[in-house]
Amino acid sequence: MKSGDPEPISDLSLVMATKLASPSRTVDVVAKASQWLKASLKGAGVAFSYSSCEEEDHYGFAAITIVRKYRGEPACLDIKIAEIRDRAYIFAEVRSLGKFEGTMFPFFGDLHSDDERDLLLHYIADFVISADE
Protein backbone atom coordinates (compact mmCIF):
# COMPACT_ATOMS: atom_id res chain seq x y z
CA MET A 1 0.00 0.00 0.00
CA LYS A 2 1.85 3.09 -1.21
CA SER A 3 -0.54 5.77 0.00
CA GLY A 4 -0.93 4.49 3.56
CA ASP A 5 -4.70 4.85 3.13
CA PRO A 6 -6.58 1.87 4.59
CA GLU A 7 -8.59 1.76 1.34
CA PRO A 8 -5.89 1.98 -1.36
CA ILE A 9 -8.27 2.50 -4.28
CA SER A 10 -5.94 5.02 -5.94
CA ASP A 11 -2.91 2.67 -5.73
CA LEU A 12 -4.60 -0.01 -7.83
CA SER A 13 -5.99 2.63 -10.21
CA LEU A 14 -2.47 3.96 -10.76
CA VAL A 15 -1.07 0.51 -11.54
CA MET A 16 -3.94 -0.21 -13.94
CA ALA A 17 -3.52 3.14 -15.72
CA THR A 18 0.21 2.51 -16.12
CA LYS A 19 -0.37 -0.93 -17.63
CA LEU A 20 -3.11 0.36 -19.94
CA ALA A 21 -0.77 3.08 -21.21
CA SER A 22 1.90 0.62 -22.41
CA PRO A 23 0.57 -2.85 -23.19
CA SER A 24 3.36 -3.58 -25.65
CA ARG A 25 5.94 -3.51 -22.83
CA THR A 26 4.08 -6.31 -21.05
CA VAL A 27 3.96 -8.35 -24.24
CA ASP A 28 7.68 -7.76 -24.90
CA VAL A 29 8.77 -8.86 -21.42
CA VAL A 30 6.54 -11.95 -21.38
CA ALA A 31 7.44 -12.92 -24.96
CA LYS A 32 11.19 -12.71 -24.29
CA ALA A 33 10.94 -14.88 -21.16
CA SER A 34 8.63 -17.32 -22.94
CA GLN A 35 11.03 -17.69 -25.86
CA TRP A 36 13.89 -18.48 -23.48
CA LEU A 37 11.86 -21.08 -21.57
CA LYS A 38 10.43 -22.71 -24.72
CA ALA A 39 13.95 -22.99 -26.17
CA SER A 40 15.19 -24.58 -22.93
CA LEU A 41 12.36 -27.12 -22.92
CA LYS A 42 12.76 -27.95 -26.62
CA GLY A 43 16.53 -28.29 -26.19
CA ALA A 44 15.98 -30.82 -23.40
CA GLY A 45 13.37 -32.74 -25.40
CA VAL A 46 10.57 -31.95 -22.92
CA ALA A 47 7.09 -31.95 -24.48
CA PHE A 48 4.87 -29.03 -23.46
CA SER A 49 1.89 -26.97 -24.52
CA TYR A 50 1.99 -23.17 -24.72
CA SER A 51 -0.49 -20.32 -24.83
CA SER A 52 0.55 -16.73 -25.31
CA CYS A 53 -0.69 -13.45 -23.91
CA GLU A 54 0.08 -11.85 -27.26
CA GLU A 55 -2.85 -13.32 -29.12
CA GLU A 56 -5.82 -12.22 -27.05
CA ASP A 57 -4.88 -10.44 -23.84
CA HIS A 58 -2.09 -7.88 -23.87
CA TYR A 59 -2.27 -7.59 -20.08
CA GLY A 60 -2.28 -11.29 -19.32
CA PHE A 61 0.38 -13.91 -19.10
CA ALA A 62 1.87 -16.76 -21.06
CA ALA A 63 1.24 -20.31 -19.88
CA ILE A 64 3.30 -23.46 -20.37
CA THR A 65 2.04 -26.87 -19.28
CA ILE A 66 3.98 -30.11 -18.96
CA VAL A 67 1.91 -33.25 -18.34
CA ARG A 68 3.43 -36.44 -16.89
CA LYS A 69 2.59 -39.29 -14.53
CA TYR A 70 3.71 -38.84 -10.95
CA ARG A 71 3.48 -41.91 -8.70
CA GLY A 72 1.09 -43.51 -11.16
CA GLU A 73 -1.30 -40.54 -11.31
CA PRO A 74 -1.47 -37.93 -14.06
CA ALA A 75 0.13 -34.67 -12.96
CA CYS A 76 0.90 -31.39 -14.64
CA LEU A 77 3.40 -28.64 -14.13
CA ASP A 78 1.66 -25.33 -14.90
CA ILE A 79 4.01 -22.40 -15.47
CA LYS A 80 2.70 -18.86 -15.87
CA ILE A 81 4.90 -15.96 -16.96
CA ALA A 82 3.77 -12.40 -16.21
CA GLU A 83 5.33 -8.94 -16.32
CA ILE A 84 5.62 -6.93 -13.11
CA ARG A 85 7.57 -3.66 -13.17
CA ASP A 86 9.28 -4.55 -16.46
CA ARG A 87 10.50 -7.93 -15.17
CA ALA A 88 9.30 -11.40 -16.03
CA TYR A 89 7.97 -13.34 -13.05
CA ILE A 90 7.13 -17.02 -12.87
CA PHE A 91 4.42 -18.73 -10.90
CA ALA A 92 4.51 -22.49 -11.22
CA GLU A 93 2.81 -25.37 -9.51
CA VAL A 94 2.62 -29.12 -9.81
CA ARG A 95 -0.94 -30.41 -9.57
CA SER A 96 -2.33 -33.91 -9.49
CA LEU A 97 -4.85 -34.62 -12.24
CA GLY A 98 -5.92 -37.95 -10.71
CA LYS A 99 -7.25 -38.21 -7.22
CA PHE A 100 -7.46 -34.80 -5.59
CA GLU A 101 -4.26 -33.80 -3.86
CA GLY A 102 -4.30 -30.09 -4.54
CA THR A 103 -1.17 -28.13 -5.29
CA MET A 104 1.87 -30.25 -4.58
CA PHE A 105 4.90 -28.04 -5.25
CA PRO A 106 4.41 -24.28 -5.77
CA PHE A 107 7.21 -22.03 -7.06
CA PHE A 108 7.46 -18.26 -7.48
CA GLY A 109 10.40 -16.25 -8.74
CA ASP A 110 11.61 -13.71 -11.25
CA LEU A 111 13.70 -14.36 -14.33
CA HIS A 112 15.89 -11.27 -14.08
CA SER A 113 19.21 -13.00 -13.52
CA ASP A 114 20.92 -16.18 -14.65
CA ASP A 115 20.73 -17.46 -11.06
CA GLU A 116 16.96 -16.98 -10.97
CA ARG A 117 16.56 -18.72 -14.35
CA ASP A 118 18.72 -21.56 -13.06
CA LEU A 119 16.38 -22.01 -10.05
CA LEU A 120 13.44 -22.42 -12.43
CA LEU A 121 15.33 -24.94 -14.55
CA HIS A 122 16.15 -26.98 -11.43
CA TYR A 123 12.46 -26.90 -10.42
CA ILE A 124 11.38 -28.09 -13.88
CA ALA A 125 14.12 -30.76 -13.98
CA ASP A 126 13.00 -32.14 -10.60
CA PHE A 127 9.46 -32.56 -11.91
CA VAL A 128 10.47 -34.06 -15.26
CA ILE A 129 12.99 -36.48 -13.75
CA SER A 130 10.69 -37.63 -10.94
CA ALA A 131 7.71 -38.17 -13.25
CA ASP A 132 7.20 -40.63 -16.09
CA GLU A 133 6.26 -39.50 -19.60
WOBELKA-V291708 format. One record per residue. N is the residue number from 1. RES is the residue in three letters. SS is DSSP state (@ for helix, = for strand, . for the rest). NEAR is the number of other C-alpha atoms within 12 Angstrom. Layout:
N,RES,SS,NEAR ; N,RES,SS,NEAR
This chain:
1,MET,.,13 ; 2,LYS,.,14 ; 3,SER,.,13 ; 4,GLY,.,10 ; 5,ASP,.,11 ; 6,PRO,.,10 ; 7,GLU,.,12 ; 8,PRO,.,14 ; 9,ILE,@,15 ; 10,SER,@,16 ; 11,ASP,@,17 ; 12,LEU,@,16 ; 13,SER,@,15 ; 14,LEU,@,16 ; 15,VAL,@,19 ; 16,MET,@,16 ; 17,ALA,@,14 ; 18,THR,@,19 ; 19,LYS,@,22 ; 20,LEU,@,17 ; 21,ALA,@,14 ; 22,SER,.,19 ; 23,PRO,@,25 ; 24,SER,@,21 ; 25,ARG,@,26 ; 26,THR,@,33 ; 27,VAL,@,32 ; 28,ASP,@,28 ; 29,VAL,@,34 ; 30,VAL,@,41 ; 31,ALA,@,32 ; 32,LYS,@,27 ; 33,ALA,@,36 ; 34,SER,@,35 ; 35,GLN,@,24 ; 36,TRP,@,22 ; 37,LEU,@,33 ; 38,LYS,@,30 ; 39,ALA,@,17 ; 40,SER,@,22 ; 41,LEU,@,24 ; 42,LYS,@,17 ; 43,GLY,@,13 ; 44,ALA,.,16 ; 45,GLY,.,14 ; 46,VAL,.,27 ; 47,ALA,.,21 ; 48,PHE,.,27 ; 49,SER,=,22 ; 50,TYR,=,27 ; 51,SER,=,24 ; 52,SER,.,30 ; 53,CYS,@,29 ; 54,GLU,@,25 ; 55,GLU,@,14 ; 56,GLU,@,13 ; 57,ASP,.,18 ; 58,HIS,.,25 ; 59,TYR,.,30 ; 60,GLY,.,28 ; 61,PHE,.,33 ; 62,ALA,=,39 ; 63,ALA,=,31 ; 64,ILE,=,34 ; 65,THR,=,31 ; 66,ILE,=,36 ; 67,VAL,=,30 ; 68,ARG,=,29 ; 69,LYS,=,23 ; 70,TYR,=,27 ; 71,ARG,.,16 ; 72,GLY,.,15 ; 73,GLU,=,19 ; 74,PRO,=,22 ; 75,ALA,=,32 ; 76,CYS,=,34 ; 77,LEU,=,39 ; 78,ASP,=,34 ; 79,ILE,=,38 ; 80,LYS,=,37 ; 81,ILE,=,42 ; 82,ALA,=,38 ; 83,GLU,=,35 ; 84,ILE,=,27 ; 85,ARG,.,17 ; 86,ASP,.,23 ; 87,ARG,=,24 ; 88,ALA,=,34 ; 89,TYR,=,33 ; 90,ILE,=,36 ; 91,PHE,=,27 ; 92,ALA,=,32 ; 93,GLU,=,29 ; 94,VAL,=,34 ; 95,ARG,=,29 ; 96,SER,=,26 ; 97,LEU,.,23 ; 98,GLY,.,17 ; 99,LYS,.,14 ; 100,PHE,.,12 ; 101,GLU,.,15 ; 102,GLY,.,15 ; 103,THR,=,18 ; 104,MET,=,19 ; 105,PHE,=,22 ; 106,PRO,=,22 ; 107,PHE,=,27 ; 108,PHE,=,22 ; 109,GLY,=,28 ; 110,ASP,=,29 ; 111,LEU,.,31 ; 112,HIS,.,23 ; 113,SER,.,15 ; 114,ASP,@,13 ; 115,ASP,@,13 ; 116,GLU,@,20 ; 117,ARG,@,24 ; 118,ASP,@,19 ; 119,LEU,@,21 ; 120,LEU,@,35 ; 121,LEU,@,29 ; 122,HIS,@,17 ; 123,TYR,@,27 ; 124,ILE,@,36 ; 125,ALA,@,20 ; 126,ASP,@,17 ; 127,PHE,@,33 ; 128,VAL,@,28 ; 129,ILE,@,17 ; 130,SER,@,18 ; 131,ALA,.,24 ; 132,ASP,=,19 ; 133,GLU,.,21
